[in-house]
Amino acid sequence: MANSVVKIISWTSMAVASSAFYFCTNKYLDPSDFGAIRFGRAVATTAVISYDYYTSLRKVPQDPEEYAEIKSKMLVSAVKYLFPEFELAWLVDEAKKNLILELDFLNEGRNAEKVAEMLKNVEALKIPKIYWELSTRRVLLMEFLEGGQINDKEYIMKNRIDVNEVSQLLGTMYSEMIFVHGFVHCDPHPGNLLVRKNATTRREEIILLDHGQYQVLTEEFRLNYCHLWQALINVDMENVKLYSQLLGAGDLYPLFACMLTARTWNSVTKGISQAPITSSENRELQKNVATYLPQISQLLNKVPRQTLLILKTNDLLRGIETTLCTRASASSFLIMSRCCTRALAEHRRKNTCSLLKKTQISVGESFCLWQINLHELFLRVRWSWLGNWVSTYLFWKSSSD
């Protein structure tokens, strides 16, 4: 009986979802305004997972690798049937690879110690200590560190935590990971990021949890990614195209730039650090996502696999900035620009034996960093106090609503 009901729900919901998708792709309906699509997709997903369990997974031993492999191939085939424009096969390989790593707690402990050493100069970042003598591959014992979730507005207000300080600290952490070290914590959702005030210094601190999923960037990828972000910040469109293509975007480089920055192409070409994102631009972005879903799927299928987790990380960080009402701040771009400058200068120094050349590189690096500092000072004089006040006001207002 259960099988029959699930089958009926599955095929009915597939019909609803695929019909809705057909209407949208043929511009009969606006996806952002049509609730039936979301409903149909939600029902389809629920039904497919249920049918997946009743038919196959209930007979499979719950070994994580075998379970994940069968479940993914059920699910991917169903989505492919519903939306043939989408290429999602890469999800299976990524899920299989990451699941194995996340279930190895010794690997998680090693990652935690590595990132703690790597970012030891970021004093406001706290990583729980690992107790190796009481840990195994299936059990990980670590230090207990107390704080509130980074999206817990009540906790933040109660403890008078400065959301701008938290946002800048978050940007510093991840810019160092991505641009300087190429070793990136790829799961920065609010449950893995706690905030608190140090009882002695009264300064904001971030506690980073769950170190099972890291992405190790190749040197070539890391340097190209540095060049791309410098080009985006400097509105160097020729290099935006060049380095986007070197990162695998091909002719879809404008879409790739928009996905990385979460800004419209118009904002990218004018300069993402020149003007804050507005509500109208947010609405345009949402509309564009619905319009370009097949192209987004095509792009995700062709870029290097390490790009996928970087995109996921970017999206999670932007979600946190939105919650903290600090997304409009230019500070994150300045932090990224500093890290890109340092990373590229260090690479050039490593690849020359000339003392004179190394000195020239260091002088050039210092000059670039001085320019960034000067620009930051200018912004603070002109906008920063007002911007900080506005973001703090918006955060408190959104918390009280």
Secondary structure, DSSP 8 states (H G I E B T S, - for coil): -HHHHHHHHHHHHHHHHHHHHHHHHTTSS-GGG-HHHHHHHHHHHHHHHHHHHHHTGGGS---HHHHHHHHHHHHHHHHHHH-TT---HHHHHHHHHHHHHHT-HHHHHHHHHHHHHHTTT-TTEE---B-GGG--SS---B-----EETT-HHHHHHTT--HHHHHHHHHHHHHIIIIII-EEE----GGGEEEEE-TTT--EEEEE---S-EEE--HHHHHHHHHHHHHHHHT-HHHHHHHHHHTT-GGGHHHHHHHHHTS-HHHHHH-TTTS---HHHHHHHHHHHHHTHHHHHHHHHHS-HHHHHHHHHHHHHHHHHHHHT-TT-SHHHHHHHHHHHHHHHHHHHHT---HHHHHHHHHHHHHHHHHHHHHHHHHIIIIIHHHHHHHHHHHHHHHH-
